[in-house]
Amino acid sequence: MSNVHPYVGRAQPRVDGPLKVSGLARYSAEFAADDLVYAAAVPSTIAKGRIVRIDASAAQSAPGVVEILTHENRPNMPAEDEPYKADMVAVPGGPFRPLRDDRIWFSGQPAALVIADTHENARHAATLVKVEYEALTPEVDVSNARDRAYDPPEKRNGIPPPPPPRGDAEATFKGSVIRLEEEYRVSAEHHNPMELQATTVEWDDGRLVIHNKTQGVNNPKNYVCSVFGLDPEAVQVSTPFVGGAFGMALRPHYDLTLAVMAALKLKRSVRLVLTRGQMYTMGWRPDTLQTVALSAGEDGRLTSVRHEVIQATSQFEDYQEPTVNWSGLVYDCPNVTLGHKLAKVDTSTPSDMRAPGATLGMFALETAMDELSYKLKLDPLELRLKNYAEADQNDGKPFSSKELKAAYETGAERFRWSKRSPEPRSMKEGRELVGYGMATGCWEAMMQPHGASAALTADGRLEVACGTADIGTGTYTILTQIGADAFSMPIEEVTALVGDTRLPMAPVEGGSWAAASAGNAVRLACAALKEELVKRARGLDDSPLANASVDHVVFRDGRIALASDENVAVSYAKLLGAAEGGRIEAMAKFAPDKEFAEKFSSYTHSAVFAEVRVDEELGVVRVERIVSAIAAGKILNLATARSQILGGVVMGIGMALHEETKWDKRLGRIVNANLGEYHVPAHADVKNIDVIFVDEEDDANPLGVKGLGEIGIVGAAAAIGNAVFHATGRRVRHLPITIDKLL
């Protein structure tokens, strides 16, 4: 058996698949606990105002009720903002604190918490709590708040503000003959993961074991220790499985705060599971108003770009995304002005949602580029190639790698883009108009410091561990693959552990950095374990490897053997027999190369091609097929990687045609806060999706990985919208594209 990476780079079934399909994978609401009680939040029925009076008498008398907490009787909590900013991904402003006082900031905000002996009794009693309010008129439409838009005084940590202007975009635009200026809008979208937001707190004589739906166990631990003044040694967070997240579970939500509050108050175990309706009080992509102005020469080369956005945020925090930055990066243009403003509305704070900023900003830019191509009478793909950027236009750095041209070429060939008739409404089949559209996608290839461990256990298995999360993307599997290849072991003999604060430190899992960061940390831990094993082998009495180094040996078949003569070897069993506890472990830390990052910019890229069919009489749009060509460095697992892109494209279909959170503008309440009326793509809406990974070598990290979680959605909605225009001749600049906007 040769040491030739038999797992990394191939399609490998999910190692956690059997647990999930058999129902044995436990999620945050499924952990058993002694003396467990159940909590239910009482949602406010107004969106803005104050609580005047709470009558909990009927609920208190209901069967099984143990306690009812309100802002009047809750345990003491810090009044200042700082303890709540232990949240690793906090945004500027004052973080939301449930049951803090009588003020109501958004509809559905918890006004009380009922705790009872069963889930059903808690839910029933919560309906009996009567709350009297002093209501004020809310504003939930960002377009009505645009006159109050402002530049946020404090920038969000980790989110780069728009770069300074270059050249003179305004003067160039005014002096151009070929120019375009339009406004684009994407309606608010809410996360709708299968797993509801939930927290189970196990109480053990003052020690807390918390199971919380989260994208990084260290974040809720740090948060509750800071807010409640808890000893970190007495708090463990364990979340081995997450039922979908993509940004929603980055921050600690009020289910965590309330469940811990109740557990400390009662000194017993507590479980709080939010309802599907309550999931709409958090986790939403912000409503945005974007203006894009482009000018170009007759040859199709861009002469100016101006991209400005007004984005909704809550009254209490300044949530920000890098929405416009992409317009200064993607295309070669000498005159660029970018602007980002916020407008406060009476809602909860928006949240990161798969490719935050890029999904919105690239929709506006790529739709505008398509519109410009028709003004120029130029093929949309040719226009993009004419303006191809060979370096990062925002900071002048070269790219660590960029195979976007290869993605354009392979995607166009697979899609048969050359068969496209240029004129809108010129392609038809039966009573359906046929449209072809395309768009570019881009997302930053990020990395974060991570720790990891690797250990040989008493039974000769390899165990790799990292405190990161697996939010359904396949982290368990790729870490297992990396470990199996490092020791040339069958993958069945490797176990990966994630999602526990007892494991080596890792930040939240987001931004598409988990594979590159946790993967490289595990790679280093395996290398450290090899060094430790060779060291122990050399120290054995009469060791056949007394003079060997790691460079002179191979690891396989349960042995360390000389590469020059594999009959000269020491077995793992012999080393484990001499080890304390029958276990040998090594730790390692990975951090991005700062010098490399100072020299190069790293991004993933995509070329998305879409075919739609539009019923000319009914206005119904069908996405017939999509080709998504991806340039994302080395692909660790072809199966899970393809699934990532498929999922992103499906979310892009939802953004383009289906998803729209609707508020009652008088009451400030979401009127479609359920899966019956909030539309997401069904199986019948998703037909042929073809994923292509183009070859791309990148030296930003030893694995050559760039990450895939976000890039699949970026550009997908724009490609579909552009195809709808090609089919119908009607340009819809406000997503989703619904029947009423086409007829």
Protein Blocks (a to p, Z undefined) as FASTA:
>chain_A
ZZehjmgopacddfklmmmmnopaccfklcccehiacddddddfbfbdcdfbdcfklmmm
pghiabdcdfklgccddfbfklmmmpmkbcedjdddehkbmcdfbghiafbdcddfbfkl
mmmmmmmpccddddddddfbfklmmmmgccdfbdcehiacddddehjfklmmmmpmbdcd
ddddddddddddfbdcddddddeehiacdddddfbfklmmmmmmmmnopafklpccddfb
cehjehmlmpccfklmmmmmmmmmnopacdddddfklmmmgoiaddddddddddddfkop
afbdcddddddddfkbccdddfklmmmmmpccfbdcdddddddddddddddeehihjlmm
mmmmmmmmmmmmmmnopafklmmmmmocfbdfknopacfbdcklmmmmmmmmmnommlpc
fbghkacehjbccdddddddddddddddddddddddfkopacdddfbdcehnommmmmmm
mmmmmnopafklpccdehiakbccddddehhlmmmmmmmmmmmmmmmmmmmmmmmmmmpg
hiaklmgcfklpcceehiacdfklmkbccdfklmmmmpghhiacddddddddfklmmmpc
cdddddddddddddfklopacdfbdcddddehjafblklmmmmmmmmmmmmmmmmmmgcc
dddfknopafklcfklmccddfklpccdcddddddddfkbmnlpabjklmmmgoklmmmm
mmmmmmnopacfbdcddfklmZZ
